[in-house]
Amino acid sequence: LKALLFCFLNPHRPHPPMPSSGEPRSGLQSCLAACCCMEMKERDSVGEWMLSTNNTKAPSLLQKFCFCQSGPSERKPSGIETVPHLRGLAGVTVQAGTRGARKPSGIETVPHLRGLAGVTVQAGTRGALQTLKWAKWDAAKRQVDIKVFGGFTDCGGNGGSEVGLWSETVEAQCCFLPQLFGRCGNSTYRFTFSEDYRRADIAIMGNALVFCCICIPCLPVMCSVPKCCFAFEMVQTDNSTDGTSWNRNTSTCGSDFQFSYHLKEVYTPEGEVGKYHDELKEQPQQVMVTY
């Protein structure tokens, strides 16, 4: 409990180092993950645990008591793998490259503070893994919805399992935010594709009541982040025709879209090595997912 409180009360502390390849997870990391109904997974076996239909693991206490899931829930294919232009998104993709462009702070222009020059800000986390194989695909609308960290489907969990489909890095703040605002608010990404499937608008949706400290997990998604505040898109790269390589762009406060990071397939929908599997080696060895 002291460790959890310390993480909340010291938001500006240095981030705990990520485990490198072969380095065992620490007791604190395992404790934080377990307390937040998350589990730590090995990066190199993501093709198995993220794409497998064998989802017989018992639901967490959060799933049982807040989302009315009494037992293991079957993973149901979205059908997006049947669309040739988007097939790569039904495999495992990794957020690779720069996540948020680094920009000079401008502090170097202040003579008394030149010693701090060079400090830059880079938003977001690197190395997140995700799949749309088990999301909700609407072919008529060319839309796919994914609950990023899981959430309410129906009583008993028969609506299909939506946990373990999006990973986060092994950091304390990645435990609390996904749990509080993600799962309890049914945080959802909606991808709406163009007619040629070369571009997609991304809307962030959820139950806004969670920000008012009103936690009713069974409430459906009811609103989205206004595009005038934040807008997101992804565009398939010129050398990709099967959804295996995308550029993710972001706009803030109505500004022009700026490149954020690459989204590349590392495993195919069948769990085989993907075109950009080498990108996986540059990512953290261990990740966290909800269960």
Buried (B, 14 or more C-beta within 10 A) or exposed (E): EEEBEEBEEEEEEEEBEBBEEEEEBEEBBBEBBEBBBBBBBEBEEBBEBBBEEEBEBEBBEBBBEBBBBEEBBEBBBBBBBEBEBBBBBBBBBBBBBEBBBEEEBEBBEEEEEEEEEEEEEEEEBBBBBBBBBBBBBBEEEBBBBBBBBBBBBEEEBBBBBBBBBBBBBBBBBBBBBBBBBBBBBBBBBBBBBEEEBBBBBBBBBBBBBBEEEEEEBBBEBEEEBEEEEBBBBBBBBEEBBBBBBBBBBBBEEEEEBEBBBBBBBBBBBEBEBBBBBEBBEEBBBBBBBBB
